[in-house]
């Protein structure tokens, strides 16, 4: 295990809901800022009155990932006056399965002992040794959770099954580093769908573009606007009216994808898109192909496109593509347009 892997965790915190219905941030180690604490409280289902309990949610704010595990106390435990609690882990890395497993161990410890001291000891143990062991509460070993498994945990095949040939819009938007907003009223559906999308551009392996759980508050939207391209998830349907936030809007319950008027020129479709779209659909619809194989098929096509782009760049001065250089090849207009915007996204364009 790389030593740096243990230093990805930033903090562990505790939110409790008591028998009077009050929800409070009760403990944290080592610390979080007041601003981050408010964001974490807003993401915790215990502060959302009358709504369902969400056993596990995750998201990103100010380049910090958060993972919130919530449990209901059902039997007599050391926690006499608490009805529910949430364990909140903040980290530098995207790995929902890793931190869900770790949080489950912490939750069991808190139910058993009724004190955060044991949680802190386990947190420090993972931070320093990459492991925490307990006979009755379960063990956790960091090296069991490779980041590639997290990247591959979602299902590209499910995305393509829902959107068919329109999946090419998602692929194109991701390739061009556009702003994708996804809406679903159920947070679980939102997390499951959005986490898959960065896999369409596997060559980048960049999950920092993912903001799966965003509220329509100024502080969160300001954070989002700092990102040149993103995949952002919202449970609030009002986001569909916020054209300033997206180039592509995905309404999951209705299975619709809308390209905003300002992005239509960059996202114009042609034969090159149809060919890629057919490859994606054929691969995803093949019952014998796994999600990993579908991602490989898409990645191979992407590498082919990027190799052609690099060849075009090599013909130009300083290996930077120009509009004039593209026009010499007499590509169909949609292909030329796509290559121009892709060169910009890949920093191969001379302005």
N, C-alpha and C positions, 0 to 999 in steps of 0.2 A: 504494500500500500504506500502510495506517495505521501510524504509528510504533509504536503500542501492540502491533501484531501481532507485532513482532519481540521484544517483551519478555514473551512468554508462556512462553518456555523458562526453566527454572530450573536444570537441571544436565544433564551428560552423564557417565556412568560406565562402567566396564569390569569385567566378571567373566570370569575365565579358569578353564578346567579343564586341568590339566597331564597329562603322560604317566603320572604316578603316581596319577592319579584324584582328586587334590585340587582342590577348587573354592575360589577366593579372589576377594574384592573387591580389585582391584589398583590402581584409579585412579579419580579423580573430579575434575570441574571444574565450578563452583568448589567446592561441597561439599554433602553431605547430612548430616542428623543420624544418630546411631548407631541410633536407633529406625527411621528410614526405611530405612537401609541393611539392617537385619535383615529388614524386610518385603520389600524388593526381592530380596534373596538367596533368601527363601522362595518368591517367585514365579518365580524363574529355574529353568528345567527342568534346568539343570546341577547343581543341589543336590538334585534329586529322584532318588535312586539307582534305577537300573534302569528308569526310565521313558522314554517316547519323547521325542525332541527336538521342541520346539515352536518353529517358526521365528519366530513373532511372537505375543506376548500383550500385553494391556493391562488396566489397571484404575485404581482410584481409592482413595486412602487419605489421610485428613486434608485433604481438598479439593485434593489434588495428584494429577494424572494421571501414570501411568508407562507407558512403552512399552518392551518388552524384545524385542530382535531377536537370535536365536541362530544361529550358523553353525558348521558342522563344517569343519575344515581338511583338505582332501583332497589337496592337492599340496604340493610343496616350496615353502615360503614363508620369509619372514624370521622367522616364529614357529616356532622349531625344537622347543621343548619344550611347545607348547600343542596340545591336540587339538580343543578347542572354545572359543569365547568368546561372550559376550553384550554387546551395547551397550545401555545403559539410559539413556533420556532421560526426565527429569521435567519437567512443564509445568503451566501453569494451565488449559489448554484441552483439550477433547475433540476429537481429530481423528486417528483411527488411520491413515488413508491418508497424511496429511502426514508423520507421524513415522516411519511404516514406510519411506517413500521416503527421508527424510533419513538414517535409520539404515542403510539399504542402502549409501548413499554412504560413510558413516563406516566400515562394515564392510570395504568394498573398500579403503579407505585403510589400515586397520589391517593387513589381510592383505599389502598391498604394502610398507608401510614398517616394520611391526613395532614401531611406537612411537606412543604416544597424542598426540604433539606435533602431527602433521598433523590429527588429529581435533579437538584443541582449537582450532587455527587455523580450521578449517571451522565449528566451533560459534560462535566469536567473529564470523566473517564473516556467518553467518546472523543472529546476534543484533544486529549493527550495521547490516548492509546488506540483510538478507532474502534473501541468495543465497550459494551457494558453487559455484564452477565448477572443473571439473577435466576435462581431456581424457580421461584414461584411467580415471578412477573415476566419471565421470558428474557431472551438475550437478543442483542442487536450487534451486528458486525458490519461496519461501513463498507468493507471490500466486497460484500455480497451485492452491492448496488452500483453497477457500472453505469455511467452516464448514457452510454449508447442504448442500454435497455430502456432508459427513460425516454430517449428520443424515438424509440421504436414501439413504445407501449400503445399508442393510438392506432386506429385503423384507417389507412388511406382508402382501402376498399369500400368501407362504409361511406366515406365522403363522396366517392365516385358513384356509388350505388344511389345516393340521394340526388346528385346533381348531373350525372351523365356527362354529355358533351360540354355542359356549362362549366365543368371542372377546369376547362382550359382558361376561363376567366380568372379563376383563383391562381392557377399556375402562372399566368402572365403577370398578374398583379404582384405575386411574390417575387418573380424574377426581376421585375422592374422596381422593386422596393416601394410599392405603393401602400397606401393606408387602407387596410381592410377592417371594417367594423362588422361584428357578428352579434345578432340579437337572438336570445331565447329566454323566456321567463324563468326557466328552471336552471339554476346554477350548475347542477351536475351535467346536464346536456351541453351547456356552454363550455365547461372545462374539457369535457370529452372531445368535442369537435375542434375547438381552437388549438389544442395542444398538438393536433395532427398536422396542421397546415405548414409549419416550417419544414416538415419532411419532404414537401414537394420541391424544395430547393436544398437537397441533401448536400450538395457541394459546399454550401456555406456552414452547415451544422450550427446555425445561429438561432438559438431559442431566446436570445435577449429581445427579439422583436415581439415576443409573446407577452401580452397584457390581458390575461384571460378573464379578469373580474374587475371591471372599472365602474365606478359610480359617476353620475353626471354632476360632480362637484368641481369647482374651479381649481382647487389644489391638485386634484387627480388629472384633470384635463390639461392643466399647465405642464404637468410632468409628461403626459402623453405627447403633447405638441413638440416637445424637445426631440422626439424620435423622428427621423426622416421617413421611415416606413415602419408599419407595425401591423400586428393582428390583435385587435382589441375586442374583448367580449363585454356585453352589457345585458343585464336582465331588464332594464327599463326600456319599454318600447319607444319612449320619446326620442331615443337616439336616432331613430329613422328620420326624424325631422331636422337633424343636425348635420346638414350637408357640409358644414365647415370641418367636420371630423373625419370624413371618409372619401376615398376614391372609389371604393367598392363596398356595397352594403349587402350583407347576407342576412336574410330573414329566415332563420332555421325552421320555425313552425310552419311557414308557408312554402318552404323549399324554393325561395326566389333569390336571385342575385341581380343587383342593380349597379350599373356603372354610372358614376356621377357625371353630369355634363362637362365638368372641367377636366375629367380624365379620359373622355371618349377618344380624343385625338391620339393620345399615347397608347390607348388600349384597343385601337382599331384592329379588327380581326381580318385575316386573309388565309391563303392556302397553307402557309407555314403553321398557323395556329390550328387549322383543321387537321393537318397531319399529326401534330403533337397530341391534339385532343383525341384522335382516333387511337393512337398508340396507348394513351393513358386508359381509355375506356376498355379497349381490348384486353390489356394486361389485367386490369382490375376485375373484369368480368370472368376471367379464366378461373374456374373453381379450383384448378390444380395449383394455382400460384398463391403463395403466401403474401402477406403485407410487405414483408422484407423484400421479396422478389419483385413486387410491384414498384417499391421505392427504388430498387436497383435499376429496373427498366426505365423509369422516369429519369433517374440520375445519368444513365448511359446516354439518353437522348440529349439531356442538358449538356453533358460533356462534349458531345458532338457539336452542338450549337456554339458552345464557348470556344472550342478549338477553331471553328470557322471564323469566329469573331477575332480571336488572337491572330489568325493568319491575315485577316484584313488589317489589323492594327500593325502587324510587322511590315506591311507594304508602305505604311505611312511614316512621316517624319516623327522621331521620338516615340515610335510605337503607339501613337495616339490617333484614333480614328477621327476623320473630318467628314463633314457633309459632302464635300466635293469628292473625297476618296470613295465614299459609299455610292455616289451617283455614277461613277465610272463603271460600276458593275451592272448597271441597268436591272437591278432587282425589281420585282413587282412592288408597287407603292407600300403595301402593308408589310412586306418583308423588310424593305428599307427602313420604314418607320420603326418596326420592332427592333431591328439591329441598332438603330440610332439610340433609342431609349435604353436598350440593354447595355450598350457601350457606356452610356452615362451612369447607369446603375453599377457597372463593374469598374468604373473609373478609368475607362479606356478612351474617353472622348476628349478631343482638344476643342476647347471653346474658342 
